[in-house]
Every structure is written in C-alpha cells, then in structure tokens.
Amino acid sequence: MKLAVKAAAAALLAAGVLGLAGCGGKADSKPAGEGAPQGGLLQKIKDKGTLVVGTASGFPPYEFIDTSKSEKEVVGIDIALAQKIADRIGVKLVVQDMNFSALLSSIAADKIDIAISAINATEERKKAVDFSESYMHSPHILLIRSEDAGKYKTLEDFRGKTIGAQKATLQEDLARTQIPEAKVVALDRIPDILIELDHGKLDAVASQGVVAQQYLIMNPELADSGVKFENVRSSSCVAIPKGNEDLVKLINEVIQENQDNIPQWIHDYSELAVANAKK
C-alpha cells in the first residue's frame, strides 16, 4: 500500500485518539455489572444537572474528534443523539472519551451515566447493563488492500488469514467465529489496525459497514472485499445501568422522535470526518 493510506489513517488517528489522555485506555478491573447502580439514575441526573455520556472516539461517523475546532471536541451521530437525550432531560451534556473496552465497566463503576458508542446489544453485554431500542443498523464487512480486490469471494477464502479488528467489539467476535482458522489481531483503534494492514501485517480488517465508508472514501488503496459476515447486522443501542426503566423509556422515546434526523446525521458527520482527515 502507498502513503495515501498511511496519511489518511494517521489523520484519523489524530482525530480520534488524541482525546484519550483524559480518560485513560485501560479497562476497569471491576467486572461490568458488579456494583452497578440500581435505579434512580434519571432523578440523579436531573439533580446534578448533567448527563455524563461515555463514548470511544476514532469511530467516525459515530464519534470522532472534530479537528477543525481549536478545542478538540468529540462529535458524531452518537453525540448528536446524546445531546437530544440531554435536552429532553433538561440538563447539560458531558462527554467522557475512553477506550471502547472500558465503557461498560465505567458504567459499573459509576464513572459515567450511560454509554453511546455504536454498542451492539449482545446477550453477554445484557448481563451487565440494559439497552435501549436500536437507533441504527449496519452490515459487517471485510476491508482489504485494493491490490487484493477480487481475491476473496466468501468467508471461506479468508481461512487461516490474519484479520484485524477493534478490541472487545462484535467485529472481533465475528472474525474469530466465522472465519475458519483466522488469526485475529485485536487493537483498540481502527486507524491503528489500518496501519497494520498497510504494513502487510494483516490480510483484512473487519469493520462495521457505516464506519468502513469513511476509510474507503479517504483511502484509494483500500477496498471493500465484497464479503459480508453472515446472519448478523449491527444494531447500535444505548447502554444504561440496570434497573432504570424510566430512563430507558425516555431514551427510547428520543430515539423514535429522531428517526428522521439520523440519515441527515450520517450524511453530515460522514462529510465532516472525511474533511477533517484530508487536512
């Protein structure tokens, strides 16, 4: 791969990763769900006047750092939804940026109120937190170097290949379970994974379809393999501490009210993410 992918990946790395210093990238040692707050969270949020939302930037167009502003602000589809939730409650939105793998444990440790970061509501995660209704759906695909376009037709063709994925995500699980004998390399951030693909250390990268479009637009040396993971479609949901039915109900109402806004958010934040990365 040529420098174009390196530059674009580096730009996204700057846009999505530099904000990590304030929150740390290490997952909380307390098991998610142990000691999690039970009920009363909506009133607590109203009383303190803030909604603290955990997210993991570097995942455009869902959440990323807007480098066009002097103060590096996290923006994206998920942040727009979070703002709508805060507005409905009548409080100020506070965004905490952290590694994706730390989100649920941060709910358990009462460091954040809710998490919005394109989180798929798996059965395992449901043991730790409650989830809202889905606000977005997307297929899961495999990105490859453009020089390998046409090389892969099915998941079987990736047998024994080295596949990159974001750590602690559905994509990592899919790569491990649906690609025979796959060697999976899991890293915290997609830009890091793309650099590994660029260096020839990976054969492909598992990605959510909506997110992959950003990298395909920016990277002519990157291609969609045309292969999708089977029997799965991402359903992004809001993660909420267990026992807070009133807050879940409120968030579901906000999601329903903003269904018509989401396509516009996808368009606007996709364009912004690409513009930022090209600078």
C-alpha positions in Angstrom: 0.0 0.0 0.0 1.1 3.5 -0.7 1.5 6.6 1.5 -2.1 7.7 0.9 -3.5 5.1 3.3 -0.8 5.9 5.9 -1.6 9.6 5.8 -5.3 9.1 6.0 -5.1 6.6 8.8 -2.7 8.9 10.6 -5.1 11.8 10.2 -7.9 9.7 11.6 -5.6 8.6 14.4 -5.0 12.2 15.3 -8.7 13.0 15.0 -9.9 10.0 17.1 -7.2 9.1 19.5 -5.5 12.2 20.9 -8.5 12.8 23.2 -7.8 9.6 25.1 -5.4 11.1 27.6 -8.1 12.5 29.9 -9.9 9.2 30.4 -7.2 6.5 30.1 -7.3 3.5 27.8 -7.2 0.8 30.4 -10.3 -1.2 31.2 -11.6 -1.1 34.7 -10.7 -4.2 36.7 -14.1 -4.4 38.3 -16.4 -6.8 36.4 -19.1 -5.0 34.4 -22.3 -5.3 36.3 -20.7 -5.7 39.8 -21.6 -2.8 41.9 -23.5 -1.1 39.1 -26.0 1.5 40.3 -29.6 0.2 40.5 -32.5 2.6 39.8 -32.9 6.3 40.5 -30.5 7.4 37.8 -32.8 9.7 36.0 -33.6 11.7 39.1 -29.9 11.7 40.0 -29.1 13.2 36.5 -31.7 15.9 37.0 -30.4 16.7 40.4 -26.8 17.2 39.4 -27.8 19.0 36.2 -25.5 16.9 33.9 -25.8 13.8 31.7 -22.3 12.1 31.6 -22.1 10.0 28.5 -19.2 7.6 27.8 -18.0 7.1 24.2 -15.0 6.0 22.3 -13.8 8.4 19.6 -12.0 7.3 16.5 -15.1 5.6 15.1 -16.4 8.0 12.5 -19.2 8.9 11.7 -20.5 7.7 15.1 -17.9 9.6 17.2 -14.7 11.3 16.4 -12.6 14.4 17.3 -13.5 17.4 15.2 -10.1 18.8 14.4 -11.5 21.8 12.6 -12.1 23.4 16.0 -9.5 24.9 18.3 -10.8 22.9 21.2 -10.8 19.2 20.2 -14.5 18.3 20.5 -16.0 14.9 20.2 -18.8 14.9 17.6 -20.7 12.4 15.5 -24.0 10.6 15.2 -23.9 9.2 18.7 -23.0 12.6 20.2 -26.0 14.2 18.4 -28.2 11.6 19.9 -26.7 12.1 23.3 -27.4 15.8 23.0 -31.0 15.1 22.2 -31.3 12.9 25.3 -29.7 15.6 27.5 -32.1 18.2 26.0 -35.1 16.0 26.8 -34.0 15.6 30.4 -33.2 19.3 30.6 -29.5 19.0 31.6 -26.0 19.8 30.2 -24.3 17.1 28.2 -20.8 16.0 29.4 -18.9 13.6 27.1 -16.2 11.3 28.5 -13.9 9.8 25.8 -12.3 6.5 26.6 -11.4 3.1 25.1 -14.4 1.1 23.9 -13.4 -1.8 26.1 -13.7 0.4 29.2 -17.3 1.6 28.6 -19.4 -1.0 30.4 -17.0 -1.2 33.3 -17.2 2.6 33.6 -21.0 2.3 34.0 -20.5 -0.3 36.7 -18.0 2.0 38.5 -20.5 4.9 38.3 -17.9 6.9 36.3 -20.5 7.7 33.5 -24.3 7.7 33.4 -24.8 5.9 30.1 -22.7 4.8 27.1 -23.3 5.7 23.5 -20.7 4.3 21.1 -22.3 2.2 18.4 -22.7 -0.6 21.0 -24.3 -3.8 19.9 -26.6 -5.3 22.5 -25.2 -8.8 22.7 -26.6 -11.3 25.2 -23.4 -11.2 27.1 -23.5 -7.5 27.5 -27.1 -7.6 28.6 -26.0 -9.4 31.7 -24.2 -6.2 32.8 -26.4 -3.4 31.5 -29.8 -2.7 30.0 -30.1 -1.4 26.4 -32.3 1.0 24.6 -34.0 0.1 21.3 -31.7 0.1 18.3 -31.2 3.5 16.6 -29.0 2.3 13.7 -28.4 -0.9 11.7 -25.4 -1.7 9.6 -23.8 -4.9 8.0 -20.3 -6.0 8.8 -17.7 -6.3 6.1 -14.1 -7.0 5.5 -11.7 -4.3 4.2 -8.7 -5.3 2.1 -5.9 -3.7 0.2 -7.1 -2.6 -3.2 -4.4 -4.6 -4.8 -6.2 -7.7 -3.5 -9.6 -6.7 -5.0 -11.3 -9.7 -6.4 -9.2 -12.1 -4.5 -11.8 -13.1 -1.9 -15.4 -14.2 -2.7 -16.5 -15.9 0.5 -15.6 -16.0 4.2 -14.0 -19.4 3.4 -11.5 -17.6 1.2 -10.1 -15.9 4.3 -9.4 -19.2 6.0 -6.2 -19.0 8.0 -5.7 -15.3 7.1 -4.7 -12.7 9.6 -7.6 -10.4 10.4 -7.6 -7.1 12.2 -10.5 -5.9 14.4 -11.2 -3.4 17.1 -10.7 -4.9 20.5 -13.8 -6.0 22.5 -16.2 -5.5 19.6 -18.7 -7.6 17.7 -16.3 -7.5 14.7 -13.6 -9.2 16.7 -16.0 -11.9 17.7 -17.2 -12.4 14.1 -13.7 -12.7 12.8 -12.9 -15.4 15.4 -16.1 -17.4 14.9 -17.0 -17.0 11.2 -13.6 -17.2 9.5 -12.1 -20.7 9.7 -8.7 -20.8 11.4 -8.4 -17.0 11.4 -5.5 -15.3 13.2 -7.2 -12.3 14.8 -5.2 -9.2 15.8 -7.3 -7.0 18.1 -6.3 -3.4 18.7 -8.0 -0.5 20.5 -8.4 1.8 17.5 -9.4 1.2 13.8 -6.7 3.6 12.5 -4.0 1.5 14.2 -5.5 -1.6 12.6 -5.4 0.1 9.1 -1.8 0.9 9.6 -1.1 -2.7 10.3 -3.0 -3.6 7.1 -0.9 -1.0 5.2 2.3 -2.6 6.5 1.2 -6.0 5.2 0.9 -7.5 8.7 -2.9 -8.1 8.2 -4.8 -9.6 5.2 -8.1 -7.8 6.1 -9.8 -5.7 8.6 -13.3 -6.5 10.0 -15.4 -3.3 10.2 -19.0 -2.1 10.5 -20.3 -1.0 7.1 -21.2 2.6 8.0 -17.8 3.2 9.6 -15.9 1.5 6.7 -17.3 4.0 4.2 -15.2 6.8 5.8 -12.0 4.9 5.3 -12.9 3.8 1.7 -13.6 7.5 0.8 -10.2 8.6 2.1 -8.1 5.7 1.1 -7.9 4.8 -2.7 -5.5 2.0 -1.7 -8.3 0.4 0.4 -11.2 -1.7 -0.9 -14.3 -3.5 0.2 -13.7 -7.2 -0.3 -17.4 -7.6 -1.1 -17.6 -10.3 1.6 -20.0 -9.8 4.5 -20.3 -11.7 7.8 -23.3 -13.9 7.8 -26.5 -13.8 9.8 -25.7 -10.6 11.6 -26.4 -6.9 11.3 -25.2 -4.4 13.7 -27.8 -2.8 15.9 -26.4 0.2 17.7 -28.0 0.8 21.2 -27.5 3.0 24.2 -26.1 1.2 27.3 -27.9 2.1 30.6 -27.3 0.8 34.2 -29.7 -1.9 35.1 -32.9 -1.1 37.0 -33.6 2.3 35.4 -36.8 1.7 33.4 -37.8 5.3 33.4 -34.5 6.4 31.8 -34.7 3.5 29.2 -38.3 4.7 28.3 -37.2 8.3 27.9 -34.2 7.3 25.7 -36.4 5.1 23.6 -38.8 8.0 23.1 -35.9 10.2 22.0 -34.7 7.6 19.5 -38.2 7.3 18.0 -38.5 11.0 17.7 -35.2 11.4 15.9 -35.5 8.6 13.3 -35.9 11.1 10.6 -32.8 13.0 11.7 -30.5 10.0 11.7 -30.0 9.9 7.9 -29.0 13.5 7.9 -26.6 13.0 10.8 -25.0 10.1 8.9 -24.5 12.4 5.9 -23.3 15.4 7.8 -20.9 13.6 10.1 -19.5 11.4 7.3 -18.7 14.6 5.3 -17.1 16.2 8.3 -15.0 13.2 9.2 -13.6 12.9 5.7 -13.0 16.7 5.5 -11.1 16.6 8.8 -9.0 13.6 7.7 -8.0 15.3 4.5 -6.5 18.3 6.3 
